[in-house]
Amino acid sequence: MKKYKLIYADPPWQFKNKNTGGSMKSGAAAQYNVMTIEDLKAMDIQSICDDDCVLIMWWVGSMPQEAIDLCSAWGFTLKNMNGLVRRKLTKNLLDFFGMGWWTRAGSESAIIATKGKPKPLSRSIRAVQSFAVREHSRKPDEFRDLAVELVGDVPRLEMFARQKTDGWDVFGNEVEDSINI
């Protein structure tokens, strides 16, 4: 089985929110198949990790403990809850006024976690990046490039991918040639 040194993941988090907005289709479950935290934890991610591996994982702001628990279940040690932060902008490049439980979310964060003792290739990557919003939950492609700049041109996997990207193996129900986990 192939082993990866970089795993970039945007899990399909299931959480308790209701559909809102004019179309009543703003919740994640209305956009794509979601998974429970138990199902995510049960995935055998450790079997596909190299001895030294970096996980960059997007997480839902209302579920920090679940994100930490998932990193641990997958065999990783948390290094930074806000390793990458996406500042969301509208198409007109104004601050995005998002949903939220306590405050209106205008950003998303990705954890950086490690297994073994990988070292960053670059120490000049800025954590906060600003990009216009896209389809529901879809992250800007540039974050994949930042992940490679951070870790290097190593065997890498994008989990829960929506598209095939050159240089990346993919796992996801929306792409052809998905690996099996």
Salt bridges, closest charged atoms under 4 A:
ASP10 OD2 - LYS139 NZ 2.96
ASP50 OD2 - LYS5 NZ 3.06
ASP95 OD1 - ARG87 NH2 2.64
GLU108 OE1 - ARG86 NH1 2.85
GLU108 OE2 - LYS139 NZ 3.14
GLU135 OE2 - ARG138 NH1 2.95
ASP141 OD1 - ARG134 NH1 3.33
ASP141 OD1 - ARG144 NH1 3.41
ASP153 OD1 - ARG156 NH1 2.83
GLU158 OE1 - ARG144 NE 2.60
ASP169 OD2 - LYS2 NZ 2.92
